[in-house]
Amino acid sequence: QVQLVESGGGLVKPGGSLRLSCAASGFTFSDSYMSWIRQAPGKGLECISYISSSSSTKYNADSVKGRFTISRDNAKNSLFLQMNTLRAEDTAVYYCATVKWELGVRFEYWGQGALVTVSS
Amino acid sequence: SSELTQDPAVSVALGQTVRITCQGDSLRSYYASWYQQKPGQAPVLVIYGTNKRPSGIPDRFSGSSSGNTPSLTITGAQAEDEADYYCNSRDSSGNHVVFGGGTKLTVL
């Protein structure tokens, strides 16, 4: 079955950096668009970044542009999010999810989430 | 702010039918998907392509659309359906993703 397991979350000071990882299994990772979606405490869902199967297409939301970088390693079935210059407003649970761009767009499979807390 | 608008909260009596709606200009052109999220858990896709149900999702969940207003309907709501529900679709450019602000469903 499909499994997505995030790691790398934690407590970091404002201005600091963190790298999230997502280990994928149970599907053909190298054929799949992948994304990072975050949810601030008590708030809704925000798709902050996605990447095509070959890494040729990458998107970052305005809220993280210039600070966060999405990448992937198809040989290791892994997705990454490098987060730099972190701010208090980046505090959230970060989910990795598969993306399908058919019939609109949908996030079929989600990880359990990684909590990132930005605080001094 | 979201480009998709949802009612913040809806309630339904146990066993009754409830409809949750999503509004947005991009929905004239693109299908909607719906997610269920229970406290402390990751979202789960329950409807995509406006009215398609992934395997494993109970058939009491259905989707439909009228104009640019897709709906998620739960027929015979159960206590375990109490959750937050989010819609999503492409944005007006078609190139990116938007989520609605979410609807908190209470089953009375």
Contacts between the chains, C-beta under 8 A, distances in Angstrom:
chain1	res1	chain2	res2	distance
A	35	B	97	7.8
A	44	B	2	7.1
A	44	B	86	6.6
A	44	B	99	6.0
A	44	B	100	7.5
A	44	B	101	5.0
A	44	B	102	4.7
A	45	B	35	7.6
A	45	B	43	6.7
A	45	B	86	5.6
A	45	B	88	7.5
A	45	B	99	4.5
A	45	B	102	7.4
A	46	B	99	6.8
A	47	B	88	7.9
A	47	B	96	7.7
A	47	B	97	4.2
A	47	B	98	7.9
A	47	B	99	6.9
A	50	B	97	7.4
A	59	B	95	7.9
A	59	B	96	6.4
A	95	B	42	5.8
A	95	B	43	7.6
A	100	B	48	7.8
A	102	B	49	7.5
A	103	B	31	4.7
A	103	B	48	6.2
A	103	B	49	3.3
A	103	B	50	7.6
A	103	B	52	7.1
A	104	B	30	4.6
A	104	B	31	3.4
A	104	B	32	6.3
A	104	B	33	6.1
A	104	B	48	7.1
A	104	B	49	6.4
A	104	B	50	7.7
A	104	B	89	5.1
A	104	B	90	5.9
A	105	B	30	7.5
A	105	B	33	7.0
A	105	B	88	6.9
A	105	B	89	6.6
A	105	B	90	5.3
A	105	B	97	5.5
A	106	B	33	4.1
A	106	B	45	6.0
A	106	B	48	4.2
A	106	B	49	7.7
A	106	B	88	7.5
A	107	B	33	7.5
A	107	B	35	7.4
A	107	B	43	7.4
A	107	B	45	6.5
A	107	B	88	7.4
A	108	B	45	5.6
A	108	B	48	7.9
A	108	B	54	7.1
A	110	B	42	4.2
A	110	B	43	5.9
A	110	B	44	7.4
A	111	B	42	6.6
A	112	B	42	5.7
A	113	B	42	5.7
